Amino acid sequence: MVIRGRIDDRYRPTVDVSFRMPDSVEAVSYPCWIDTGFNGHVVLRPHHREQLKIEPKGLVDAVLADGSVVQIPSYRSQIPWMGTWTEVEVLLSDHGEMPLLGLGLIVDYRLEIDYPLGEVLICPSRTHDQTLPS
């Protein structure tokens, strides 16, 4: 399974992420920047909450790029990740410009960014295919 993305007009790696609506088979998709400085799963903008119809699960402390710490509402949603619907933590924040996809989802996968071709790939790591010697 491979997740394909693109480089946007400001040279940021971007993938479209679909979110399953609660109690439905329908999904809503948003472009998300890949943020290797964010350790969580996903950050969306506050207006996405109403579109997704998700309910808060609590608050989490988040360290922003400028080093400040803020409390951000935490939610749960499902996304199709590597061929299966996967539950993810969704944070809502009005800090930043776009939704973010973080290392919490991609840390176990290979991330390939080809700027000249404008391509982004997230795929299983080669180490997943190798058997480690005992």
C-alpha positions in Angstrom: 0.0 0.0 0.0 1.3 3.5 -0.9 -0.1 6.8 0.0 0.6 9.4 -2.7 0.9 13.1 -2.3 2.3 16.1 -3.9 4.5 19.2 -3.4 2.3 22.3 -3.1 3.0 25.7 -4.6 5.0 26.7 -1.5 7.2 23.5 -1.7 5.5 21.8 1.2 4.8 18.0 1.1 1.1 17.5 1.1 -1.2 14.5 1.2 -5.0 14.3 1.1 -6.4 12.6 4.2 -10.0 11.3 4.3 -11.9 11.2 7.6 -14.8 8.9 8.2 -18.0 10.6 9.4 -19.3 9.1 12.7 -22.0 6.4 12.2 -21.6 6.6 8.4 -19.6 5.2 5.5 -19.1 8.7 4.1 -15.8 10.5 4.4 -14.5 14.0 4.1 -11.0 14.7 2.7 -8.6 17.5 3.5 -5.2 18.3 2.2 -2.6 18.0 5.0 1.0 19.2 5.2 3.4 16.6 6.4 5.0 18.0 9.5 8.0 16.0 10.7 8.2 18.4 13.7 4.8 17.3 15.0 4.8 14.0 16.9 1.0 13.5 16.9 -1.4 12.1 14.3 -3.4 15.0 12.8 -4.1 18.7 13.4 -7.2 20.2 11.8 -8.6 23.7 11.9 -11.5 24.4 14.3 -14.1 24.7 11.5 -13.5 21.1 10.5 -15.1 19.9 13.8 -18.6 20.7 12.6 -18.0 19.1 9.2 -16.7 15.9 10.7 -19.3 15.9 13.6 -16.6 14.8 16.1 -16.9 15.1 19.9 -14.1 16.2 22.2 -12.3 13.6 24.2 -10.2 16.0 26.4 -7.4 18.5 26.3 -3.7 18.0 25.5 -0.7 20.2 26.0 0.9 21.1 22.7 4.3 22.8 22.1 4.1 25.1 19.2 6.9 25.9 16.7 7.7 29.1 18.7 8.2 27.0 21.9 5.0 28.2 23.6 2.7 25.6 25.2 -1.0 25.7 24.7 -3.9 23.4 25.6 -5.6 22.0 22.5 -8.9 20.0 22.3 -8.4 16.3 21.4 -10.8 14.3 19.3 -11.0 10.8 17.7 -11.7 10.0 14.1 -10.9 7.3 11.6 -8.8 7.6 8.5 -7.9 5.0 5.8 -4.2 4.3 6.6 -2.3 1.7 4.6 -5.4 -0.1 3.5 -7.4 -0.2 6.7 -9.6 2.3 8.7 -7.4 3.4 11.6 -8.5 5.4 14.7 -6.4 8.5 15.1 -6.1 11.4 17.6 -7.2 14.7 16.0 -6.2 18.0 17.5 -8.0 21.2 16.7 -6.0 24.4 16.5 -6.2 27.8 14.9 -2.4 28.0 15.0 -0.8 27.6 11.6 -2.3 27.7 8.1 -3.2 24.2 7.1 -4.1 20.8 8.6 -1.1 18.7 9.5 -0.1 15.1 9.3 2.4 14.2 11.9 5.0 11.6 12.8 2.6 9.7 15.0 1.3 8.1 11.7 4.4 8.0 9.5 7.2 7.1 11.9 7.0 3.4 11.0 6.9 4.1 7.3 9.2 5.3 4.6 8.6 8.9 3.5 9.9 9.9 0.1 9.8 13.5 -1.1 10.9 14.1 -4.7 10.9 17.9 -5.1 11.9 18.0 -8.9 9.0 15.6 -9.7 6.6 17.1 -7.1 5.9 13.7 -5.6 5.3 12.5 -2.1 5.1 8.8 -1.2 4.4 7.2 2.2 5.0 3.4 2.0 6.1 0.5 4.1 9.7 0.7 5.1 12.1 -1.8 3.6 12.8 -3.0 7.1 9.2 -4.3 7.2 10.1 -6.8 4.4 13.3 -8.1 6.0 13.7 -10.8 8.6 16.1 -9.8 11.4 18.8 -12.3 12.2 18.4 -14.0 15.6 
